């Protein structure tokens, strides 16, 4: 069976990467195969998660010159069809997005268009939701375009904010109830579209 070759780009703990790996093991992510992990920082836990699953991992430090060229070259070498940003805390340039031909999707830990865009990443997103006093937040998977967190929405799921929440407690609830469920589902949806295009072009 044809599958889409997926690259997952990570910056940290890699729990969303783990959710994708687990979904693949369970057969829920079946139209795509995680063929490459790109970590933008050495020493992060996501690298050992990739290693434990037997997935090739390229460490390409974001802070070093030539970062995007090296990312594009890794995507080309591994013949990647689609990219999943799973806790990637950088922002790719319009130039990279133009040069990578396949779809790229991202998970954001809020209900876009709330608490998103430049500067909203990781715990900061949950801090902002708590500071505002919203009673519901959630997660969004969307296509990546040249506007930070601005691409077409694929899936969203709401999560309650509860009295006494800290950014850390809220982050964990959003991950458990929304992110780890939505990201594998969205990856499967997009991979299935790629496979059906490949099949129709044979
Ligand atoms: C996740 O909550 C993800 O949604 C968020 O960073 C965390 C990474 O966790 N991403 C962003 O804020 C992107 N704007 P993980 O490394 O354990 O998957």
Boltz pocket constraint, residues with backbone or C-beta under 6 A from the ligand:
constraints:
  - pocket:
      binder: B
      contacts: [[A, 10], [A, 11], [A, 12], [A, 13], [A, 14], [A, 15], [A, 16], [A, 17], [A, 86], [A, 87], [A, 88], [A, 89], [A, 107], [A, 108], [A, 109], [A, 120], [A, 121], [A, 122], [A, 125], [A, 171], [A, 175], [A, 179]]
      max_distance: 6.0
